Amino acid sequence: MINKRLLVKNLLAHNDENSFYDKKRFINIGEKEGKAKFLKHVCALANSNPCNNCFIVIGVEDEENKIVGVDFFDDSKIQNLINAYLDNAPLISYENIPFPHLPENKVVGLVTIRSNGKVCALRKNIWKYYGGSVFFRDGSMSMPKVFDIQLKDTNSQTVAKIEKQASNNIELTLNGVIDFLYNRHNDLQGHYKVFKEQFVVCWAGTTKKSFDKTYYSRVDIELINEQVKLFYSALDEVEIIFNNDSFSIIEYVHIGLRNRKKYYPLEQVEISFFDNGTYKIESTLLFSPPQYDKKTLHHIYNTNNAILNKLKKKIPLRPHDQRDLKNLPATYLVCALNGFEDARNLLEENRWLIKDHNREVYESLKECLRILRKVKYS
């Protein structure tokens, strides 16, 4: 079992970026350029490492190797993105790794890439890269290659040594449980469960009972053995179900117009644990979006567009505009789920404009984009 926090430290200590790992301050797969660059790096790393895992570490300042963290990135559908754009797509996972010195909502992103042993290539055009392009790592750079395309095993022994150095032990596990329950979440109701005498899952949150079910808000869930944050949200409500073999998270999202919002199940993530010391994570989209009158939505959509135009032109917002701005991400979300294709693009394109104007609205915008991303890649 690999302690992912130790793995990140060992990767960062291994000189600079090279042919089996890359590091980024952040990634943005919501925009075409950011998505294209991410796909290029995944393709290049997979082709340069046909026999071993390779990695992208996200949330690190490039020059000083300083760990600064990024927002928790909940994207269980990232494999779907890779499959859509790459031929001979590698297996890929994105994990959120907490570090003690980072704020509660910040983590280090760890992308693990495993080649299928065949040459990986772009399936179709994206941004300035053409379909059919093949990339390899040249030192710390991901470069296109058009001749002498051959997969070679050059890093498997080095990576195996790094992964062995990051092996977990009982001291790290116990320290992780104590830190989670008594330091990071001493103001919340904390729980832990041991699976198959090997795996420890900790979770904490504010509980609320409704009929025969218990729901959690301000939820943090972590697989302690591997130092992987499985779920984090200060907004959503979550139902947790477990037995001796599995641990399930059902996430609910609060969606609607104005004050007429309801909770809808979004996704179920189930972790199954096995006697041979392995586990499997499977996610199932449960979401069925609410449908609204198109005439009403056109009015809301045009109102939101008018507010964005005022922000761009630096025209002061009136009190009713401020109220509409507060609801803008949520109402754009409803529009996007009801067939207004440009609503999502408007959220993406104006996220920094909104961030500069109102940080609270920006946090709501990020949550709405997260929901749309999950729905899109399902």
Summary of the structure (lengths in Angstrom):
residues: 378
radius of gyration: 21.9
end to end distance: 29.7
largest distance: 65.0
contacts: 1175
relative contact order: 0.11
helix: 36%
strand: 33%
